[in-house]
Amino acid sequence: MYSKRQRLVGDLSDLIRSGRLAHGERLPGENQLALQYQVSRGTVRSALSELQQLELISTQAGVGSFVTFDGVQLDQRIGWARALADAGAPVTTELLGIEAVEDQALEEEFGETAYVAVRRLRRERDRGVSLETATVPATGLLADLPETGLRDGSLTKTLEAAGRISVGGDQWISTERLDACAAGLLGRSIGELFLRAERTSVDVEGRLVERVVSLLDPDRFQFHLTFGHR
């Protein structure tokens, strides 16, 4: 059974490959596609990302965003725990839990019905600097994560072992005030303003690798955008 996202990718691919959507012609807007296919804008963005990976469409070249900690760029491909360690940051990672969950938004986008959430807290001494929830598909080796745990304590290594290797995706940045639960875990005040990062990674086949939602101390984490050629 095809998900709504797969149907959207298939329909647009057919339009482009058949020539009904001419070379250089602009695709319908996100809002129009979301309305036409009865999906969220997140599903539309994910489908367009896959079409770009298939080299069927192109977007503005040379644009990328990076996360920094105290001004040092973090390589998200190797996982933040290793990236922070490589940067010499005195930050420790605490695994809060791994549990099976349902996620309707991800099911709509990617068609998989079962997921696993991995929650982690990062501290510098006694003060929390980030709170993170990574949601991955509960398929293959990943379905047993609540019982087996992470490989070598690394979600990146665990995903690679399961054959889910990221080749692209997107990231959205906003702000969020800490609720009582998040404030308690981080050792912060309720209502304190944190950065909120939502990053969705997909593999070469357009399958979900992970969706990570992070609450980040704005005094320590920043987002850096590059564009064009230098």
Disulfide bonds with the S-S distance in Angstrom:
none
